[in-house]
């Protein structure tokens, strides 16, 4: 009689029981089923004689995005079947923040009317340029510049400045100064330079104006300098160039248009108008006297001096740093 206790002998034709076979495969393999169905079974405590059970949750990942979390509770543990309430819908942002009185609403409507007037005058400038009335179209662009400065001043004065007004002003500037101004310049130079060259230069103005406006919306504001020439000032220069009819060859004017486009997207600091007004009074006598003697050449010199001021200020700041 054998000394060892009796034990069932498993032959080759008697397979391992199904439960043990699958448990072994799950332990050995790194399959998706093993990652999803891992349950940590608590061990029986020696002191209290009770079983401490726990659950474990695994997150399935496909690529880099989590798909689902699967939690398997241990036997005897109550399961919470409450359904999570969906997140509340985000509250709409008011167009006019602050107190909504009749006077503030009227002021808000007046400011936005100025912005829409600039937009409408820009469209009118495009129509007039297509009809061949380039001088009147340039005058409409000058009026766009006036309304663009007026809406910002009124918004700050009346206390109705808002993010909606800032975005609306940016979109109106793109239409008036980023599209209407290049169309007017193209109509004025189409007979003096090759049309392909005029189209490329004016398309460059439109693209740089879009980049300049987008960068201005997301960049921190500086109270003293602009980062690059603002689109409003660039459009004013182009409109006045067409309006006064500079006695310069067409290719020279086209080179100036291209230079102005690159100046809009440059990182050179350009002084704001409020800072220019603080210059010594005797400096203002020179352009006034020049405007009385040679208005066209004085305009060219003023624009050239302003464009050159950006690189000069940039070099001065680099030396101080």
Rosetta blueprint (number, residue, H / E / L):
1 X L
2 X L
3 X L
4 X L
5 X L
6 X L
7 X L
8 X L
9 X L
10 X L
11 X L
12 X L
13 X L
14 X L
15 X L
16 X L
17 X L
18 X H
19 X H
20 X H
21 X H
22 X H
23 X H
24 X H
25 X H
26 X H
27 X H
28 X H
29 X L
30 X L
31 X L
32 X H
33 X H
34 X H
35 X H
36 X H
37 X L
38 X L
39 X L
40 X L
41 X L
42 X L
43 X L
44 X E
45 X L
46 X L
47 X L
48 X L
49 X L
50 X L
51 X E
52 X L
53 X L
54 X L
55 X L
56 X E
57 X E
58 X E
59 X E
60 X E
61 X E
62 X E
63 X L
64 X L
65 X E
66 X E
67 X E
68 X E
69 X E
70 X E
71 X E
72 X E
73 X L
74 X L
75 X L
76 X L
77 X L
78 X L
79 X L
80 X L
81 X L
82 X L
83 X L
84 X L
85 X L
86 X L
87 X L
88 X L
89 X L
90 X L
91 X L
92 X L
93 X L
94 X L
95 X L
96 X L
97 X L
98 X L
99 X L
100 X L
101 X L
102 X H
103 X H
104 X H
105 X H
106 X H
107 X H
108 X H
109 X H
110 X H
111 X H
112 X H
113 X H
114 X H
115 X H
116 X H
117 X H
118 X H
119 X H
120 X H
121 X H
122 X H
123 X H
124 X H
125 X H
126 X H
127 X H
128 X H
129 X H
130 X H
131 X L
132 X L
133 X L
134 X H
135 X H
136 X H
137 X H
138 X H
139 X H
140 X H
141 X H
142 X H
143 X H
144 X H
145 X H
146 X H
147 X H
148 X H
149 X H
150 X H
151 X H
152 X H
153 X H
154 X H
155 X H
156 X H
157 X H
158 X H
159 X L
160 X L
161 X L
162 X L
163 X H
164 X H
165 X H
166 X H
167 X H
168 X H
169 X H
170 X H
171 X H
172 X H
173 X H
174 X H
175 X H
176 X H
177 X H
178 X H
179 X H
180 X H
181 X H
182 X H
183 X H
184 X H
185 X H
186 X H
187 X H
188 X H
189 X H
190 X L
191 X L
192 X L
193 X L
194 X L
195 X H
196 X H
197 X H
198 X H
199 X H
200 X H
201 X H
202 X H
203 X H
204 X H
205 X H
206 X H
207 X H
208 X H
209 X H
210 X H
211 X H
212 X H
213 X H
214 X H
215 X H
216 X H
217 X H
218 X H
219 X L
220 X L
221 X L
222 X L
223 X L
224 X L
225 X E
226 X E
227 X E
228 X L
229 X L
230 X L
231 X H
232 X H
233 X H
234 X H
235 X H
236 X H
237 X H
238 X H
239 X H
240 X H
241 X H
242 X H
243 X H
244 X H
245 X L
246 X L
247 X L
248 X L
249 X L
250 X H
251 X H
252 X H
253 X H
254 X H
255 X H
256 X H
257 X H
258 X H
259 X H
260 X H
261 X H
262 X H
263 X H
264 X H
265 X L
266 X L
267 X L
268 X L
269 X E
270 X E
271 X E
272 X L
273 X H
274 X H
275 X H
276 X H
277 X L
278 X L
279 X L
280 X L
281 X H
282 X H
283 X H
284 X H
285 X H
286 X H
287 X H
288 X H
289 X H
290 X H
291 X H
292 X H
293 X H
294 X L
295 X H
296 X H
297 X H
298 X H
299 X H
300 X H
301 X H
302 X H
303 X H
304 X H
305 X H
306 X H
307 X H
308 X H
309 X H
310 X H
311 X H
312 X H
313 X H
314 X H
315 X H
316 X H
317 X H
318 X H
319 X H
320 X H
321 X L
